[in-house]
Amino acid sequence: MALSIRCLPTSKFLRVSVLAAGSGNFSTSINRYFSLSSLQWSAIRLAEVGKFEVPKLSGKYDTGQLFLHRVFGYRGVILFPWIAKVYDRDAPSASSDSSVETSTFRDPPEWDDPLAAPGDLLMSKNHGSPPHEEYLGHITKDHIKGTAHTYYQVLIDSRDCQFLKYTKKAQTEAVTFLGNQENGRTLYAVPGLDYVAHEDVMPYTAFNERPIHHELFYKFLQRVADKDPPFEARDTLKAWQKRNHPWLELSDVHKETTEGVRVTVIPFYMGCREAHSPHSNDVFWWRYCIRLENLGEKAVQLRERHWRIFSLSGTLETVRGRGVVGSEPLLTKRDPAFQYSSHVSLQSPSGHMWGTFRMERADGYEFECRIPPFSLESKQGDSPPPAPAVDS
């Protein structure tokens, strides 16, 4: 049985309908009705679960604030804020040199390589010396003025994780990092964690005692009478945040729009697998979260990805393949966004990534949607935590 959330805002109450679907396709939206097919309407039950609050135009939301995601519609709760630098290439002051934008994804002549092979293609070139500093400056944030913006670490309601998976709106987000164990580094994942921009928070007050279903909800938060919001952080959450700060921290956000499709990238450092022999190198790992959003009226579908991954050791890798994470997401006016995460490793403590998505409209028109360049920066002074365990 697939569960989804149907949000029907009224002037006062937030109404949620639970849809029990054995089969059929459907979608969801926060501010309009959605269509259903092959669905058992008799299984739909409306219930008042809370009341919308006025969104904050300034200031921050407190720990324990319940919300609906403005774009993806899932229920969540805020754990703590992050202040990130947003590098928006669409901003008027993004660059004083218009040539930077047009040259951003053009490699120097000696980096040209054939990309005509179908399917996934991975090529690596090892150059004796790093490229010119001027070129690196053009593909990184050096020419972009970053602005401070509030994001939040949040828990996603586990019931809505299934909905996101069913509708293919997004992956079920999880924070991943390398744990430091005696028998080597192990990749750990804490599911149901996401990062949400301040403007994507639609706050509400819940009517029931258990508004969010997540195994960490009552390990991280406790109910407090006569408090708004009625939850506050436990010592467990404070200790977990402090212990895992290097791997949770959100510092940079990169945005760029091409022909009405906006791409947002958030990179995270995961840790380093140290070499255990003189013939091997340390391997540094990053996770990056990507959100595509169709800002226009016409539907568009992602067909192909094309990445350039540069390591400061002097290696440039080119990756090209169909879709992303096994999918070719369709972005429509009704379902305009898709979000996913992936990982990358380098044998160097830092590097850069940039590239394009090949997009196609219903009439067959294709265009290259730019992925904003972003830096991969390690935190070599920090030791990975032993494990992401949470004490009861």
N, C-alpha and C positions, 0 to 999 in steps of 0.2 A: 504493500500500500504506500503510495506517495502522498506526502503531506505538503500543502502549500499554504501561503498566507495571502488572503485577499483583503486589502486595506481600503475601507470606504470612509474617508473623512467626512464628517458633518460639521456643523457649526460648533458643536460642543464635544461630541464623543468620537473616539476612535473605534471603529467597528472592524472586527476581524472575522472572516469566515474561514473555516477549516474545510478543505476540499479533499475528500477521499477519492483518489483516482486509481483505478486498476489499469487503465490504458488511456490513450488519447493525448493530444497536445494542448497545452495551454500556456499562458504567460501572465505576468503580473505587473502592475504599475501602482504607484502610490496615489496618484491623483486622477486616475480615470479607470473606468471599468475595463475588463478584459474579456476576450472571447474564449469559449470553451467548446470542445467537440468530443463526442464519445464519452461523456461524463455522466455519472449518476447524480442528477440534480437532487434526488431525494436524500443523498448523503451530505448535503450542504447544511451546515448549522451556523447561524449567526450568533455571536455572543459579544457583549460589551466587555472589553478587557482593560480599557483605560481611557484616559482623557489627554488630548493633545495639550502641550504647553506652548507658550510663545517662544519661538527660537531666539537665541541670543545673537544680536548683531555685533556685540562687543563683549569682551571678557571671555572667561572660560567656563566650561561645564565642569561640575564637581564629580569626584569619584562616586560611583553608584548611580549616575544618571542613566535612566532607561531611554532608549531611542529607537526609531526606525531609520534605516539607511535610506537616504533620499533617492538614490539611484537603484540599488539592488533590493530594497524593500525588506531586508531581514531585520529581526529584532535583535537588539544587543544591549550591552551595559558598558559604560565607560570605566576603565580601570585607572588610567592616569594620562596626563597630556605629554606631548613632545613639542618642542619648538624647532621647526625645521626651516632650512633655507630653500625657498622655491625658486628655481631658475626657469623662467618662462620665456621661451624664445618668441612667443607671440606678443610680448609686451613691447610698447613703442620704443622703450629705451634699451631693448635687449642687445642691440649692437649699434654703434655709431658708424660702422662700416658695412654697407649693404652687400659688399662682395663676400663677406664672411658667410652669410646665409647660403648663397649660391654655391660656395666652394666647400661647404661643410662635409658633404659626402663624396667628394671627389678625391681619390687617392693620388699621391704623386705618381708619375708615369712608371717608375720602377716597381710599383705595387700592383699594377694591372695584372689580372689573371682571368682565364676563361671561366665563365660561369654558365655555360650552355648545357651542362649535363643535367638530365632530369632527375627528380627525387632529391634525397639528401646528399649534400656534397660538403666535404670538409677538407680544406687545404691549409697547409701551414708553410710559412716562409720564415727563415731565420736570417736576419740581417746582422751584419757585423756590428753595426752601431745604430742607436735609436734614431728616429726621423728628426727632422729639424724642429727646433722648439717653436718656430713660428707656426708650423702646420699643426702641431699638437695643441697650441693655443687656440686655433680655429675650431678644433673638434671638441674642445672641453668648455668648461664654464668660465674661462678667463675673460671672455668678452661679454658675459651676461651678468647683469646686476641681480643678485639674489635678494629676495625679500623674506622677512620672517613670517611664518605662518604656523598656526596651531593645528596639530593633528592629535589623535587620541588612540591609545592602545585599548582595544575593546575585546570583549568576549561575544561570540556569535551564538545565538540560541541554536542548540543542536537540532531542533526540529526544522529550522529554516536552512541548515546546512544541506539537508536532504532535498529541500526545495530548489536550492541553487544548483545542486548537482543534476536534478531531474530536468530543469529547464535550460541547463547549460549556459546560465548567465555568468557563472564564475566558478573557479575551483573552490573547494572548501579550504579556505585559507588556513595556514599553519605556520608557526615560527619554527625554523629549523636552525640548528647549529651543531658544532662538533663538541662532544663531551670529552673530557680528559680522563681516561681510565688507564689502569696499569697495563692492560692488554692492548693499548692503542686507542686511537680516536674513533669514537662511534658517532654516527649521525643521529641526532635526536630531533623529534618533531613534537610540538605542542599544538594539537589541532584546535580549530575554532577560535583562533586569534587573528585579528585584522587591525589595520591602521586606517583611520577614518578622518578625513578633513573636517574642519569645524563647520563648513557650510553644508556638509552632507548629513549632519545630525538633525533629526526631527524628534525633539524630546517629547516624552509623554509620561504620565503618572499611571501606574498599574493599579487595578482593582484587586487582583488576587495576591496571595501570600508568596507564591513562587513564580514570579513573572518570567524568569529566564531559566531554561534547561541547559545546564552545562556542568560537568563534574567539578569544575573549579569555582563555580559561583559562590557557594557557601564556604569554601576554603579560603577564598580571597576577600569576601565581603560579609558583613553582618548587619542585620536589621537594627535600626535605632529608632525608637518611638519619638514622635514629634520632631523629626528631622526631614528636611527637604533638600535633596532626595533622601528617602528613608533608609539608605544603606551607606556604610562607611568602610574604609579599608581595615582589614585585620592586620596584625603584625606579620602574618604569613605572606600577604601580598607585598608589604614593604620590604621584607627580607628577600623575597623572590625578585623583586624589581632591582634591588641593590646588587644581588649576586649575579644577575644576568644582564646588567645594564649594557655592557659592550656589545652584546649580540641582539639586544632588543632595540637599541637606540636608532631612532630615525633622525638623520641629519640633513640629507639632501633629497630634494624632489625635482624632477626635470620634466618639462612639458613642451610640446610643440604640436601645432595643428597644420595639416595639409589637406586642402580641398574639403574642409568641413569635418575631418576626422582628427580628433585630438588624442595624442598618445602621452600618457603619464608614466614615468619610470621612477621607482624607488629602490635603490640598491642597499643591501645589508651585508656586512662582513660576518662570516660564519666561523672562522677559525683557520688554523693551519695544521696540516698533517706533516709532522717533522720527519725528515729523512732518517732512516735507521742504518744506512750504509754509505760509505764514501762515494758510491757510484750512483746514488739517487739524490734527488733534490727535494727540498721542502715544497709542499703543494698548498697553496692558499685558496680558500673557497669563499664564494659570495652567493647570496640569493638575490634575485631582483624580481620585483613585482611590477607587472605591466597592466595598465588599464587602457582599453580603447573605447572611445566614445564618439558616436555619430551625432554631430551637432546639426546636421542638415535634415531635409525632408525625404530625400531619396535613400532607399536601402542600399547597403554596400556590404560586400563579403570579403573577408580576408582569405587570400588564396595561397600566399607564399611569404616566407620570411627570408631575410638576407641580413646576416650579421657580419660585422668586422670586430674582431677581438684582438686588441694590441696589448702585449706585455712589455713592460719596461726592460725586460731582458733582451728585447729586440725582435720578438716573434710576432708576426701578424697571422691570425687565423681567419679564414672565411668560412662561414656556415650558411648553407642555403637548403631549404626544404619546404615541403608542403605544409601549410597551416601552422598551428602552434599547439603544443601539448595534445596532439592527435585530433585536433578539431579545426574546422574552418568556420569560425563564428560569423553569423549573419547579424549585422547591426541595422535595425529598423527604427522607425519613429516610435513604435510601441515598445521595443526592447533595444534601446540605443547603446548599451554598454556591455563589455565583456572584460573580465579580469582573470589573470593567471599569474603564477609564479614559476620560476625556473632557477637553475643553478649554473655556475660557471667556475672553473678552476684555472689557476695560473701557477707557473713555477717562478713566480716573482711576487713581491709584496704589494705591487700596485700595477695598474694598467688602465685601459679605457675600452669602452664598447660603444658602437654606434651602428646604424643600419637602416633598413627600410622594410615595410610590409607592402606586398603587392596586393592592391585592393581592386575589386571588380563590382561594377554596378549592374543592375538588371538588364540594361540595354547593351551590355558587353564592354562598356567603356572601362579601361583599366588605368590605374595611376599608382605611382610609388609614394607611399605615405612614410614620411621620415620618422625615425625613432631618434629622439634627442640624444646626443652624445652624453655619456656620464662616466665618471671616474670610478674605478675599483680601488679602494684604499683600505689597507689592513691596519689593524691595531695591535702591533707586535708587542707592545708593553703589557698587554692584558692576557692573563691565563684563562683558558676556557674553564667553565664550571665543571664539577665532577659529573653532574647529570641534572636534568631539569625537574627533579623530583619536588613535589610539594608536600610538606608535612601536614598531617591531619590536624 
